[in-house]
Amino acid sequence: MSRDAQIKEFYKDQTIFLTGGTGFLGKILIEKLLRQCWDLNKIYVLVRPKKGKSPEDRFEELFQYACFDLIKCKNLSEKVFLISGDIQKPFLGLGVQDAELLKKETTCVIHAAANVKFDQTLKAASHNVRATRDVLELAKHMPNLKVFVHVSTAFSNCVHSHIEERFYTPPMKPENLLALVDDLDDHTLQAITPKLLGEYPNTYIYTKCITEDLVKTNLQVPKAIVRPAIVISTIEEPVPGWVDNVYGVIGIALVAALGILRSMHAKKSYPAHVVPVDYVANCVLAAAWKAHRSGTTAIYNYIGHNKNIMTWGRFVEIINPACWEFPSEKFLWYFRFKIRENELWHKICVFFLQTMVAYFIDFVLICVGRATIAVKNYRRLNNMMDLISYFSTRRWTFEQDNVLELWDQMGKDDKKMFKFSMEDTDWVEYIRNNILGARMYLLKETPDTIPRAKKKLKIMFFVHYAVVAFFWYLLYKFLMFVASSFYGNFY
Ligand SMILES: NC(=O)c1ccc[n+]([C@@H]2O[C@H](COP(=O)([O-])OP(=O)(O)OC[C@H]3O[C@@H](n4cnc5c(N)ncnc54)[C@H](OP(=O)(O)O)[C@@H]3O)[C@@H](O)[C@H]2O)c1
């Protein structure tokens, strides 16, 4: 093996215990390891039962995702193994045999599981802390463990405007938080949550911050904490534009493209720290190698490259023409998406362009005897946008010396195989691929449907402006009526 491919060499014969393997990042981590590092010994993937499906069924379904297409020819069952468990249960809900197996065999832990919802209760979010405590506890009994990687978030310390690659003092000690959620009833906990959160925007960020303290104070092996910013579709591997969820920024682009979302509250000149999921996976894998090599613990703010940052304004500037170029056939209305910097103006636009439309749609549905859906869904969308606006209306600066140093220390082959530098990222091409990918993997529309969708969009363009003209005409008539009544009475 070349000295330039040390990361690949590091994973040879490793047995990896991965939590969060069924998630967005986890799938790409598994795929990358299996495609690039087939010499590894095993990957144990923690899977819980969900939505009536057993861990066994979910584990089988995992490999049906398109991101595994390139490695379908390999006998995956030689390398990847299921561990049934649930991070919400004591000691990860592991069976005795599985726990013993993990303790005996694991050489590398990658802990990426988390409940990532922004609007969950503190009790639900506290499982992020409990799970990390239990994974660390398990790791303490792994005699062959070489390295522990924890996936955090770039915003875990977002109460600071400049974020360094170091541990910060958490708002509460992990053990105190866990004792609190155990002791208090749900009602009391809900009532005091805003006070506990203080400046922290939501329970997810709050618990991710506290979790870092656990990693700091536990386990005497080299550790790496990777803090990715907002994770979106793949940029290169296994295919550009692959995505499996509609959360956050991906969701924004999607519902905007479908003509559902028409306004976003953001500061156009502020950075939109979005990063591709495959580069995040590569950074995680490289960070593990570095931790082992150096024998030390390091934190990586993986937020892209400070010299090539995209802004929210640029993001929307790129999305708009891309949505014209690759429209979806499933659009509900003519696409028209704008950033509004002024919160009041944004709220007025949301009221007229989204809320009133939702009431109108539900009114029509009631008239034709169908169940209403629009108001409920728009309310959820508006709530999500409110939560996201915290991040799109604030500016953070991030130190990234450790990330740059990690990249510099990688050999030539490793840089090709585990690329994560975004210094030369072509944002236009990347965001265009995001739109194409969302079309393909989320909406299940193949590229041959684009010409038909374009025709439909043109028709919708005329419908949209006819409706707008009619609306202004009605408003004009109404104002004339009011004016004539007023002047009529006056004289
Ligand atoms: N996405 C982002 O923008 C972003 C940004 C910064 C940091 N991160 C971090 O990156 C990591 C991965 O996030 P992601 O984007 O891949 O999110 P995701 O798609 O929601 O994946 C979360 C993973 O955690 C697992 N998980 C959640 N609750 C669990 C439970 N009770 N028991 C077992 N597993 C459970 C999920 O399993 P199920 O499939 O069973 O739900 C899934 O595998 C997280 O630690 C997150 O905090 C994400």
The ligand as a Tripos MOL2 file, in Angstrom:
@<TRIPOS>MOLECULE
LIG
   48    52     1     0     0
SMALL
NO_CHARGES

@<TRIPOS>ATOM
      1 N1        -28.2070   16.6100    8.7490 N.am      1 LIG1
      2 C1        -27.5410   17.6860    9.1260 C.2       1 LIG1
      3 O1        -27.7070   18.7860    8.5580 O.2       1 LIG1
      4 C2        -26.5370   17.5980   10.2470 C.ar      1 LIG1
      5 C3        -25.7530   18.7160   10.5290 C.ar      1 LIG1
      6 C4        -24.8190   18.6440   11.5540 C.ar      1 LIG1
      7 C5        -24.6660   17.4880   12.2780 C.ar      1 LIG1
      8 N2        -25.4480   16.4070   11.9950 N.ar      1 LIG1
      9 C6        -25.2630   15.2090   12.8200 C.3       1 LIG1
     10 O2        -24.9650   14.1230   11.9570 O.3       1 LIG1
     11 C7        -25.4480   12.9170   12.5490 C.3       1 LIG1
     12 C8        -26.2340   12.1500   11.5170 C.3       1 LIG1
     13 O3        -27.3470   12.9580   11.1440 O.3       1 LIG1
     14 P1        -28.1660   12.6700    9.8030 P.3       1 LIG1
     15 O4        -28.2050   13.9160    9.0280 O.co2     1 LIG1
     16 O5        -27.6850   11.4290    9.1710 O.co2     1 LIG1
     17 O6        -29.6160   12.4670   10.4460 O.3       1 LIG1
     18 P2        -30.6730   11.2990   10.1960 P.3       1 LIG1
     19 O7        -30.7570   10.9720    8.7640 O.co2     1 LIG1
     20 O8        -31.9080   11.6910   10.9250 O.co2     1 LIG1
     21 O9        -30.0120   10.0640   10.9400 O.3       1 LIG1
     22 C9        -30.0450    9.9430   12.3140 C.3       1 LIG1
     23 C10       -29.6060    8.5510   12.6550 C.3       1 LIG1
     24 O10       -29.7240    8.3790   14.0740 O.3       1 LIG1
     25 C11       -30.5070    7.2260   14.2880 C.3       1 LIG1
     26 N3        -31.3240    7.2730   15.4830 N.ar      1 LIG1
     27 C12       -32.1380    8.2730   15.9080 C.ar      1 LIG1
     28 N4        -32.8020    7.8840   16.9820 N.ar      1 LIG1
     29 C13       -32.4170    6.6000   17.2270 C.ar      1 LIG1
     30 C14       -32.7590    5.6320   18.1990 C.ar      1 LIG1
     31 N5        -33.6620    5.8960   19.1470 N.pl3     1 LIG1
     32 N6        -32.1420    4.4250   18.1790 N.ar      1 LIG1
     33 C15       -31.2330    4.1280   17.2080 C.ar      1 LIG1
     34 N7        -30.8780    4.9880   16.2570 N.ar      1 LIG1
     35 C16       -31.4660    6.2150   16.2600 C.ar      1 LIG1
     36 C17       -31.4430    7.1690   13.1180 C.3       1 LIG1
     37 O11       -32.0150    5.8710   13.0340 O.3       1 LIG1
     38 P3        -33.4630    5.6080   12.3910 P.3       1 LIG1
     39 O12       -33.1860    5.3670   10.9370 O.co2     1 LIG1
     40 O13       -33.9360    4.4320   13.1130 O.co2     1 LIG1
     41 O14       -34.3000    6.8300   12.6270 O.co2     1 LIG1
     42 C18       -30.4840    7.4970   12.0030 C.3       1 LIG1
     43 O15       -29.7300    6.3580   11.6810 O.3       1 LIG1
     44 C19       -26.2420   13.3130   13.7860 C.3       1 LIG1
     45 O16       -25.4530   13.1040   14.9080 O.3       1 LIG1
     46 C20       -26.4980   14.8090   13.5840 C.3       1 LIG1
     47 O17       -26.5970   15.4600   14.8160 O.3       1 LIG1
     48 C21       -26.3710   16.4310   10.9940 C.ar      1 LIG1
@<TRIPOS>BOND
     1     1     2 1
     2     2     3 2
     3     2     4 1
     4     4     5 ar
     5     4    48 ar
     6     5     6 ar
     7     6     7 ar
     8     7     8 ar
     9     8     9 1
    10     8    48 ar
    11     9    10 1
    12     9    46 1
    13    10    11 1
    14    11    12 1
    15    11    44 1
    16    12    13 1
    17    13    14 1
    18    14    15 2
    19    14    16 1
    20    14    17 1
    21    17    18 1
    22    18    19 2
    23    18    20 1
    24    18    21 1
    25    21    22 1
    26    22    23 1
    27    23    24 1
    28    23    42 1
    29    24    25 1
    30    25    26 1
    31    25    36 1
    32    26    27 ar
    33    26    35 ar
    34    27    28 ar
    35    28    29 ar
    36    29    30 ar
    37    29    35 ar
    38    30    31 1
    39    30    32 ar
    40    32    33 ar
    41    33    34 ar
    42    34    35 ar
    43    36    37 1
    44    36    42 1
    45    37    38 1
    46    38    39 2
    47    38    40 1
    48    38    41 1
    49    42    43 1
    50    44    45 1
    51    44    46 1
    52    46    47 1
@<TRIPOS>SUBSTRUCTURE
     1 LIG1         1 GROUP 0 **** ****
